Amino acid sequence: MSESKSGRTIAFFDFDGTLAAKDSLWPFLLAARGRLRCYVAVFWAVLAYLFTPPGRDRRTIIKDTLLRHTLGGLTLAELKPAIERMRDWPRWLDSATEALKKHHEAGHVIVIATGSLDLYVPTMLKNALPYHDLICTSMEIVDGALTGRMASGNCVRERKAELVAAYIAANGPFADSWAYGNAPHDLPMMALVKNRVVI
């Protein structure tokens, strides 16, 4: 995986289920709001799922409802304890983390592309893994408080691929490209690169 002589190499890594085992969103919501509030939010998410119009992404509707009912109205200061608890949450997966470190040693551009939230992903990555940029689900903040809405869409599947494509267009060209993720969620992102590794 040495750097190509004709140009730079870029490597995209999914986070949940690729670099770290399991999904980080639910543990964060539990840490932020507690079980009762989270399970009430699940109730509303199930209702939203059942009444989702045909053609809409039901999984994104569930996530949107969960976030609005758990995080809406909170400030970053109020979320700080939950964010700090996420620092030690990841159980790193050796196959992907070792590949990331090899890309780093070779001088490649490393981008984490994840559906997880911008609220806590940087804290989990800090001092744990080297990377250059982060593409993730950004939360909307108005007048200092979270609205509970995703500011630029749910960074998963096709939306993640759109954001990755935009990153490549803005920061390229790249002589070689890699993507690490899990199937089927990261297949749209993987279709954009030359080398694909399913974890």
Long-range contacts (C-beta under 8 A, 24 or more apart in sequence): 1-102, 1-103, 1-106, 1-108, 1-178, 2-106, 3-106, 3-107, 3-108, 4-175, 4-176, 6-175, 7-173, 7-174, 7-175, 7-176, 8-108, 8-109, 8-174, 8-175, 9-103, 9-106, 9-108, 9-109, 9-174, 9-175, 9-176, 9-177, 9-178, 10-108, 10-109, 10-110, 10-111, 10-168, 10-171, 10-172, 10-174, 10-176, 10-177, 10-178, 10-193, 11-99, 11-100, 11-103, 11-108, 11-109, 11-110, 11-111, 11-177, 11-178, 11-179, 11-180, 12-111, 12-112, 12-113, 12-164, 12-177, 12-178, 12-179, 12-180, 12-181, 12-189, 12-193, 13-96, 13-100, 13-110, 13-111, 13-112, 13-113, 13-131, 13-179, 13-180, 13-181, 14-112, 14-113, 14-114, 14-180, 14-181, 14-182, 14-185, 14-186, 14-189, 14-199, 15-112, 15-113, 15-114, 15-116, 15-121, 15-136, 16-114, 16-115, 16-116, 17-182, 17-185, 17-199, 18-93, 18-96, 18-180, 18-181, 18-182, 18-186, 18-199, 19-90, 19-92, 19-93, 19-96, 19-97, 19-100, 19-112, 19-129, 19-180, 20-89, 20-90, 20-91, 20-92, 20-93, 20-124, 21-90, 21-91, 21-92, 21-93, 22-91, 24-86, 24-89, 24-90, 24-116, 24-120, 24-121, 24-124, 25-63, 25-66, 25-115, 25-116, 25-117, 27-86, 27-89, 28-82, 28-83, 28-86, 28-89, 28-117, 28-119, 28-120, 29-66, 29-70, 29-71, 31-81, 31-82, 31-85, 31-86, 32-70, 32-71, 32-74, 32-79, 32-82, 33-70, 33-71, 37-69, 37-70, 38-66, 38-70, 40-69, 41-65, 41-66, 41-69, 41-70, 42-66, 44-69, 45-69, 57-154, 59-156, 60-154, 60-156, 63-150, 63-154, 64-149, 64-150, 64-154, 67-139, 67-148, 67-149, 67-150, 68-147, 68-148, 68-149, 69-148, 70-148, 71-119, 71-139, 71-146, 71-148, 72-146, 72-147, 72-148, 72-149, 73-145, 73-146, 73-148, 74-145, 74-146, 75-144, 75-145, 75-146, 76-119, 76-141, 76-146, 79-119, 79-146, 82-120, 83-119, 83-120, 83-123, 84-123, 86-120, 86-123, 86-124, 87-123, 87-124, 87-126, 89-124, 90-124, 90-128, 92-128, 92-129, 93-199, 95-199, 96-180, 96-197, 96-199, 97-129, 99-180, 99-197, 100-129, 100-130, 100-131, 100-180, 101-129, 101-130, 103-178, 104-130, 108-178, 109-133, 109-171, 109-174, 111-135, 111-164, 111-167, 112-136, 113-155, 113-160, 113-163, 113-164, 113-189, 114-155, 114-160, 115-154, 115-155, 115-156, 115-160, 133-167, 135-160, 135-163, 135-164, 135-167, 156-185, 157-185, 157-188, 158-188, 160-186, 160-188, 160-189, 161-188, 161-189, 161-191, 161-192, 164-189, 164-192, 165-192, 168-192
